[in-house]
């Protein structure tokens, strides 16, 4: 895995946790073509090589913005063909984040507008600073959300709330997002990363095969009927039975010690 990118910064403060920082602070971490390419390359890579990671945190540089949305300065004057070509990159980026087998947590530290809100909503769940603001403002520009916004927001907050927010373009607070089901936890700004790393470390301490199978079972099962979802769950469960991690978990319980999971 490449460790240096133009628009995102990577750090690994824990053996099994990767911190991904959207890093265009002078542009409020706006999503430009290069950031789309960088995120696409990074997350598509995890489908091939997990890099011994068990949790990924995505946040924004600075304390004002997570990601202010698509870079409208870059888009100014774009031809229709160039706009659509750029959007194909954003589509692949979004699918790569959604399809990442490793649990992904968004730590939203400020404004998450447009594409920034869509990146956050593509994560498995969101922790947010109480100064964070969310919005899908695309209709105010004559377009609509096109990187999962109409799908992921509606799945989180329900159809009627999603219609209100997307059709109006109104911003909403982290506290409102928590009440509506988009945000899992709201913290003081100085406590955001500490809280996010806390839950990431707890996830990373569990069986990595188990968390990945459970993640897929939840996500894919929600796209199915209940009987089909139950069948998918059992298939995912049965893949864990012959693993060394399953045996280690039972041994550790009986020996009254913390298990040492190796992902095998």
C-alpha distance (Angstrom), angle and dihedral (degrees) to the residues before:
residue distance angle dihedral
X1 . . .
X2 3.76 . .
X3 3.79 111.0 .
X4 3.82 101.2 -165.0
X5 3.78 124.3 63.0
X6 3.78 134.0 168.5
X7 3.81 98.5 -123.0
X8 3.80 106.2 21.4
X9 3.78 130.9 54.8
X10 3.79 122.2 -146.7
X11 3.78 128.2 -156.9
X12 3.78 132.7 168.3
X13 3.81 108.1 -155.1
X14 3.79 89.4 164.6
X15 3.80 128.3 39.4
X16 3.79 93.1 -117.5
X17 3.83 101.9 29.8
X18 3.80 127.5 79.5
X19 3.82 121.8 -162.1
X20 3.82 112.6 -153.1
X21 3.81 113.7 -166.7
X22 3.79 120.5 -166.2
X23 3.77 97.2 -133.9
X24 3.79 116.4 -164.5
X25 3.82 97.7 103.5
X26 3.81 95.7 163.2
X27 3.82 88.1 58.5
X28 3.82 95.9 41.6
X29 3.81 86.6 -103.7
X30 3.80 89.7 -69.1
X31 3.78 116.9 -176.7
X32 3.80 109.9 -106.8
X33 3.79 129.3 168.9
X34 3.81 93.2 -89.6
X35 3.80 93.3 51.3
X36 3.78 88.9 50.8
X37 3.80 89.8 51.8
X38 3.80 92.5 45.6
X39 3.81 94.3 49.9
X40 3.80 91.4 42.8
X41 3.81 92.2 52.9
X42 3.79 93.5 45.0
X43 3.80 97.8 48.7
X44 3.80 96.6 37.7
X45 3.79 86.7 55.5
X46 3.80 91.7 62.1
X47 3.79 90.0 64.5
X48 3.82 86.7 65.4
X49 3.81 103.3 31.6
X50 3.81 123.8 19.9
X51 3.83 91.7 -163.7
X52 3.82 89.2 -142.3
X53 3.80 88.2 -72.0
X54 3.78 122.7 150.1
X55 3.83 100.9 176.5
X56 3.81 136.8 19.2
X57 3.81 125.7 -157.7
X58 3.82 120.9 -160.2
X59 3.81 119.1 -163.0
X60 3.79 139.9 150.7
X61 3.77 131.7 -104.2
X62 3.81 115.6 -105.3
X63 3.78 127.8 6.8
X64 3.81 102.8 -82.1
X65 3.78 106.5 59.9
X66 3.76 139.8 30.3
X67 3.80 89.8 -175.5
X68 3.79 124.3 -32.7
X69 3.81 93.0 -150.8
X70 3.77 132.2 -107.6
X71 3.81 115.0 -2.1
X72 3.81 101.0 -108.0
X73 3.80 92.3 -174.5
X74 3.78 89.5 61.2
X75 3.79 90.5 44.2
X76 3.79 94.8 49.6
X77 3.79 107.7 114.7
X78 3.81 95.0 4.8
X79 3.78 115.2 153.3
X80 3.77 118.0 -120.5
X81 3.80 89.7 -107.6
X82 3.81 93.1 50.7
X83 3.81 91.4 47.4
X84 3.79 92.0 51.8
X85 3.81 92.4 45.4
X86 3.79 89.8 52.8
X87 3.77 90.8 48.5
X88 3.79 91.9 55.1
X89 3.81 86.2 61.5
X90 3.80 90.6 50.9
X91 3.82 90.2 49.0
X92 3.81 91.5 53.1
X93 3.81 89.9 45.9
X94 3.80 91.3 53.0
X95 3.79 93.6 47.5
X96 3.80 90.3 48.5
X97 3.82 91.9 54.1
X98 3.81 92.2 45.4
X99 3.79 91.4 46.3
X100 3.79 96.0 46.7
X101 3.82 107.2 126.7
X102 3.82 91.0 -151.0
X103 3.83 117.8 80.8
X104 3.83 109.8 -98.4
X105 3.82 122.7 -156.3
X106 3.81 123.2 -170.4
X107 3.82 114.9 -144.3
X108 3.80 99.8 -163.3
X109 3.79 107.2 -159.9
X110 3.81 100.4 172.6
X111 3.79 142.1 -22.5
X112 3.81 113.9 8.0
X113 3.77 103.4 -178.2
X114 3.79 130.8 162.7
X115 3.79 108.5 -29.1
X116 3.80 89.5 10.2
X117 3.79 90.4 60.1
X118 3.79 88.8 47.1
X119 3.82 92.4 52.6
X120 3.81 89.9 50.4
X121 3.81 92.2 46.9
X122 3.82 90.1 51.1
X123 3.81 90.4 61.1
X124 3.79 119.0 93.1
X125 3.79 89.5 -110.2
X126 3.80 141.3 -16.9
X127 3.78 135.2 -122.3
X128 3.80 112.7 -172.6
X129 3.76 141.7 -171.1
X130 3.80 115.0 -117.3
X131 3.81 86.2 -118.1
X132 3.81 92.3 59.3
X133 3.77 120.4 113.0
X134 3.78 127.7 -164.9
X135 3.79 131.9 -160.3
X136 3.77 142.3 154.6
X137 3.79 98.7 -148.5
X138 3.81 99.8 165.2
X139 3.82 95.5 114.9
X140 3.80 89.1 60.4
X141 3.83 86.5 63.0
X142 3.80 95.4 47.1
X143 3.80 95.7 -101.5
X144 3.81 134.4 83.7
X145 3.80 136.7 -127.4
X146 3.78 107.8 -71.3
X147 3.80 105.3 169.2
X148 3.77 99.0 71.3
X149 3.79 98.4 -66.7
X150 3.79 97.4 125.2
X151 3.79 90.3 47.0
X152 3.80 106.8 38.4
X153 3.80 96.6 38.9
X154 3.80 91.9 48.7
X155 3.80 90.6 49.6
X156 3.80 90.4 51.2
X157 3.80 102.6 42.3
X158 3.79 104.0 18.6
X159 3.78 132.9 -104.4
X160 3.80 99.8 -78.3
X161 3.81 96.2 47.6
X162 3.81 90.6 44.9
X163 3.79 91.1 52.0
X164 3.80 90.9 50.2
X165 3.81 92.9 50.5
X166 3.80 98.8 40.2
X167 3.82 98.4 40.9
X168 3.81 92.3 47.6
X169 3.79 99.2 36.0
X170 3.81 88.3 -140.1
X171 3.82 117.3 162.5
X172 3.79 120.6 -127.3
X173 3.78 135.5 -163.0
X174 3.78 129.7 -111.1
X175 3.81 88.6 -111.6
X176 3.80 90.8 55.0
X177 3.79 89.9 46.5
X178 3.80 89.1 53.9
X179 3.81 92.9 50.9
X180 3.82 90.8 47.8
X181 3.80 95.6 48.2
X182 3.81 103.3 -106.8
X183 3.82 96.5 101.5
X184 3.80 122.5 50.3
X185 3.81 100.0 -165.9
X186 3.82 136.3 10.6
X187 3.81 118.9 -155.1
X188 3.76 141.2 171.9
X189 3.83 110.0 -85.0
X190 3.81 93.9 -109.4
X191 3.81 91.0 51.5
X192 3.81 99.3 48.2
X193 3.79 100.8 93.0
X194 3.79 92.7 38.9
X195 3.80 90.6 54.3
X196 3.80 92.4 44.1
X197 3.79 92.8 49.2
X198 3.79 88.2 48.0
X199 3.79 93.5 59.8
X200 3.82 91.2 38.3
X201 3.80 90.9 55.2
X202 3.79 90.8 48.9
X203 3.81 90.1 51.8
X204 3.81 91.2 45.1
X205 3.80 90.2 52.5
X206 3.79 92.1 59.5
X207 3.78 125.6 80.1
X208 3.83 105.5 -67.2
X209 3.80 93.8 -150.5
X210 3.80 89.2 49.7
X211 3.81 95.4 49.6
X212 3.80 92.0 47.6
X213 3.79 92.8 48.8
X214 3.81 91.5 46.0
X215 3.81 91.4 49.5
X216 3.80 91.9 52.6
X217 3.79 92.3 44.6
X218 3.81 92.4 54.0
X219 3.80 95.8 43.8
X220 3.78 98.4 42.9
X221 3.77 94.8 36.7
X222 3.80 91.1 59.5
X223 3.81 88.6 60.9
X224 3.83 90.9 56.5
X225 3.75 139.4 64.4
X226 3.81 114.1 -90.6
X227 3.84 94.6 -103.2
X228 3.83 91.1 49.2
X229 3.80 90.8 45.5
X230 3.79 90.8 52.0
X231 3.81 90.2 50.4
X232 3.80 90.5 50.3
X233 3.80 90.2 49.1
X234 3.81 92.1 53.9
X235 3.81 91.3 49.2
X236 3.81 89.3 52.0
X237 3.82 91.1 45.7
X238 3.79 94.4 49.7
X239 3.79 91.3 55.0
X240 3.82 88.2 64.0
X241 3.79 97.5 52.0
X242 3.86 97.1 78.9
X243 3.82 94.7 44.5
X244 3.79 126.9 112.7
X245 3.82 88.8 -132.0
X246 3.81 90.1 62.0
X247 3.81 90.4 52.2
X248 3.82 91.6 44.9
X249 3.80 91.3 51.8
X250 3.79 92.3 54.6
X251 3.83 92.6 43.9
X252 3.79 92.1 50.3
X253 3.80 92.1 49.7
X254 3.79 92.2 52.0
X255 3.81 92.5 43.4
X256 3.83 89.9 48.7
X257 3.81 94.6 -125.0
X258 3.78 137.7 115.4
X259 3.81 111.8 -87.2
X260 3.78 120.7 -116.4
X261 3.79 105.7 -142.2
X262 3.80 118.8 -163.3
X263 3.78 101.3 179.4
X264 3.79 93.9 -110.6
